[in-house]
Amino acid sequence: MSNLKIYCLCINDGLLDKVKSLNYIPVALGKGDYQRGWLRDNTGTNISHKNKYYGEYTFHYWLWQNDFDIFNGNDWVGFCTYRRFWMNEKIVSNSEIPFKDKILNRVPKIWNDYDVILANKISMNNIKLIKIIKYGKQALLHNPKAILKKNRNIKFQFEMFHGVGVLDKAINLLDSEDREDFREYVNNNNSYNQANLFICRSKKLMSRYYQTIFDWFDKCEKIFGFDLEGYGKIRIYGFLAERFLPFWFNKYAKSLDWPILFQDIDKENFNLK
């Protein structure tokens, strides 16, 4: 029987008991002063000092370098955050049941035919025109056809929030085996699996992904560096990875989309029961 191991990534020390009560592994990111009981990204071989720019990938790096004997037989290993959780099988988000019962707690049988689980896709067709006018004027000038929903691809949405030309500069740094495939992916698709979330049952596959993404980040640092301002720029590495992750896993593995439940358990009045 397959086991499910979920790391829950957090930035608030007060969430420790809540995460433990969900039977997830509590992970604390960044420099914060956290109590004992958290798994931290700032021990051993680490890049925790880059958390401001890398987001959750400082923990992925830590896991890869320090604790990669995480698979036991046919285990599934995955990641959620304190605001995004994998939904339980056959449960709808608006059902009147306890939160603990809404989220994933076992491996569904349907997963047996797949290598990796990806969060359900978000569509570029849902971008409101008022948001494009507010955030994406330069992106629209660069791609006027995007005024129509059918022409809003992944690249256009990225350029709205993170700068025109940034994605192309980063793509140019990829190895030849992925460079043009990824360029085609962002230009020809209008949806992608969200939030850098995945669940995988192959240590070899995860290791390949980590090697690829961190090699790419190293190259990107030479262009973008860390002298970055504004939300859309500061976490540029995490935003690049968010588009690359679904491309890579869909290219190299058999993947399945799975629904995500949005719930901020950090809210004071939120009850897990």
C-alpha positions in Angstrom: 0.0 0.0 0.0 1.3 3.5 -0.9 1.9 6.1 1.8 1.3 9.8 1.4 3.9 12.3 2.8 2.9 15.9 2.4 5.2 18.9 3.4 3.1 22.0 4.3 5.1 25.1 3.6 4.5 28.0 6.0 5.8 31.4 7.0 4.1 31.8 10.4 5.3 30.1 13.6 1.8 30.0 15.0 0.7 27.4 12.4 2.8 24.6 13.9 0.1 22.8 15.8 -2.5 23.3 13.1 -0.3 21.7 10.5 0.6 18.8 12.8 -3.1 18.2 13.5 -3.5 17.6 9.7 -0.8 14.9 9.8 1.3 17.0 7.4 5.0 17.8 7.9 5.3 21.4 9.0 8.0 23.3 7.1 9.1 26.9 8.1 10.6 29.0 5.3 13.1 31.8 5.6 14.7 33.7 8.5 11.9 33.8 11.0 12.3 32.9 14.7 10.5 29.6 14.8 9.8 27.3 17.8 11.1 23.7 17.9 9.1 21.2 15.8 9.4 22.8 12.4 11.5 21.4 9.6 13.7 24.3 8.5 15.3 25.3 5.2 18.2 27.0 6.9 20.2 24.0 8.2 22.7 21.7 6.5 23.5 22.6 2.9 21.0 25.4 2.2 20.2 28.5 0.3 17.7 29.9 2.8 19.2 33.4 2.4 17.6 33.4 -1.1 14.1 32.7 0.2 12.9 36.2 -0.5 13.6 35.6 -4.2 13.2 31.8 -4.5 10.1 31.3 -2.4 9.3 27.7 -1.7 12.3 26.6 -3.7 14.7 27.2 -0.9 13.0 24.2 0.8 13.1 22.1 -2.3 16.8 22.8 -2.5 17.2 21.8 1.2 15.3 18.6 0.7 17.3 17.7 -2.4 20.6 18.3 -0.7 19.9 17.1 2.9 17.0 14.7 3.2 16.4 13.0 -0.1 15.9 9.5 1.3 12.3 10.4 1.7 10.8 7.7 -0.4 10.0 4.4 1.1 9.0 1.8 -1.5 6.0 3.2 -3.3 5.5 6.3 -1.3 4.1 9.5 -2.7 5.9 12.8 -1.6 4.3 16.1 -2.2 3.9 19.7 -1.1 1.1 22.1 -0.1 1.1 25.5 1.6 -0.8 27.1 4.4 -3.2 28.6 1.9 -3.4 25.9 -0.8 -4.3 22.3 0.0 -4.9 19.2 -2.2 -8.5 18.2 -2.1 -9.7 14.9 -0.8 -11.1 12.4 -3.3 -14.8 12.9 -4.1 -15.1 15.9 -1.8 -16.4 19.2 -3.1 -15.1 22.5 -1.7 -18.4 23.9 -0.6 -19.6 20.8 1.2 -20.6 21.2 4.9 -17.9 19.0 6.3 -14.9 19.6 8.5 -11.8 21.0 6.8 -9.7 18.0 7.8 -12.0 15.8 5.8 -11.9 18.1 2.7 -8.1 17.7 2.2 -6.1 14.8 0.9 -5.1 12.2 3.5 -4.5 9.0 1.5 -3.4 8.0 -2.0 -6.4 7.5 -4.4 -6.4 4.4 -6.5 -6.5 6.4 -9.7 -3.0 7.6 -9.0 -1.6 4.1 -9.7 -1.4 4.9 -13.4 0.6 8.1 -13.0 4.0 9.3 -12.0 3.2 12.8 -10.7 0.1 14.8 -9.6 -0.1 18.5 -10.5 -2.4 21.2 -9.2 -5.4 22.0 -11.4 -4.9 24.5 -14.2 -5.6 28.2 -14.1 -6.8 29.8 -17.4 -5.5 33.0 -18.9 -9.0 33.5 -20.4 -10.2 34.6 -16.9 -8.0 37.7 -16.8 -10.3 40.7 -16.5 -9.7 43.5 -19.0 -9.5 46.0 -16.1 -6.6 44.1 -14.6 -4.8 44.1 -18.0 -5.3 47.9 -18.2 -3.9 48.2 -14.6 -1.0 45.9 -14.8 -0.4 44.9 -18.4 -0.2 47.9 -20.6 3.3 47.1 -21.7 2.5 43.5 -22.3 -0.6 44.5 -24.4 1.6 46.9 -26.5 4.0 44.0 -27.0 1.1 41.6 -27.9 -2.0 43.7 -29.1 -3.8 40.5 -30.1 -4.2 39.7 -26.4 -7.0 42.2 -26.2 -9.0 39.1 -27.2 -9.3 36.3 -24.6 -8.4 33.6 -27.1 -5.0 35.3 -27.6 -3.9 35.5 -24.0 -1.3 32.8 -23.6 1.0 32.0 -20.7 3.7 34.3 -21.9 1.3 37.3 -22.1 0.1 36.7 -18.5 3.7 36.4 -17.3 4.7 39.6 -19.0 1.7 41.4 -17.4 3.0 41.0 -13.9 6.8 40.3 -14.3 8.0 42.4 -17.2 8.1 42.2 -21.0 11.1 40.2 -22.3 11.9 38.6 -18.9 10.6 35.2 -19.8 12.4 35.1 -23.1 15.7 36.0 -21.5 15.2 33.2 -19.0 14.2 30.7 -21.7 17.3 31.4 -23.7 19.3 30.1 -20.7 17.7 26.7 -20.7 19.6 23.7 -22.0 18.9 22.8 -25.7 16.7 19.8 -24.8 14.1 22.1 -23.2 14.6 25.6 -24.6 12.5 25.6 -27.7 9.9 23.2 -26.2 9.3 25.5 -23.3 9.2 28.5 -25.5 6.5 26.8 -27.6 4.6 25.8 -24.4 4.3 29.4 -23.1 3.4 30.8 -26.5 0.8 28.1 -27.5 -1.0 27.4 -24.2 -3.4 29.6 -22.3 -3.4 27.6 -19.0 -0.9 26.0 -16.7 -0.9 24.0 -13.4 -0.7 26.5 -10.6 1.3 27.4 -7.6 4.5 25.2 -7.9 2.6 22.3 -6.3 3.2 18.7 -7.1 3.1 15.2 -5.6 5.5 12.6 -7.0 6.3 8.9 -6.4 9.7 8.8 -8.1 12.9 9.8 -6.4 14.7 9.7 -9.7 12.1 11.9 -11.4 12.2 14.5 -8.6 16.0 14.5 -8.6 16.1 15.2 -12.4 13.6 18.1 -11.9 15.6 19.6 -9.1 18.8 19.3 -11.1 17.2 21.0 -14.0 15.5 23.8 -12.2 18.5 24.8 -10.0 20.9 24.7 -12.9 18.5 27.1 -14.6 18.2 29.3 -11.6 22.0 29.6 -11.4 22.1 30.8 -14.9 19.2 33.2 -14.4 20.9 34.8 -11.4 23.7 36.1 -13.6 21.1 38.1 -15.5 18.5 39.0 -13.0 20.5 39.0 -9.8 18.9 40.0 -6.5 18.7 43.8 -6.8 14.9 43.4 -7.4 12.0 45.6 -6.4 8.3 45.0 -6.3 6.3 41.8 -5.8 6.4 40.9 -9.4 10.2 41.1 -9.7 11.5 40.1 -6.2 10.2 36.5 -6.5 11.0 36.2 -10.2 12.7 32.8 -9.8 9.6 31.3 -8.2 7.4 32.8 -10.9 9.6 31.3 -13.6 9.5 27.9 -11.9 5.7 28.1 -11.7 5.4 28.1 -15.5 8.3 25.6 -16.0 7.2 23.0 -13.5 4.0 21.8 -15.3 5.8 22.0 -18.7 8.7 19.8 -17.4 6.6 17.2 -15.6 4.1 16.9 -18.5 7.1 16.4 -20.9 9.0 13.8 -18.9 6.3 12.0 -16.9 2.7 10.8 -16.9 0.8 13.4 -14.9 -2.6 13.9 -13.6 -4.3 17.2 -12.7 -5.9 17.3 -9.2 -8.0 20.0 -7.6 -6.7 22.5 -5.0 -8.6 23.9 -2.1 -7.9 27.6 -1.3 -8.1 28.1 2.5 -5.9 30.3 4.6 -5.5 28.4 7.9 -3.5 31.4 9.2 -6.7 33.4 9.8 -7.4 33.7 13.5 -11.0 32.7 13.3 -10.4 29.7 11.1 -11.2 26.3 12.8 -9.8 23.1 11.3 -12.7 21.1 12.7 
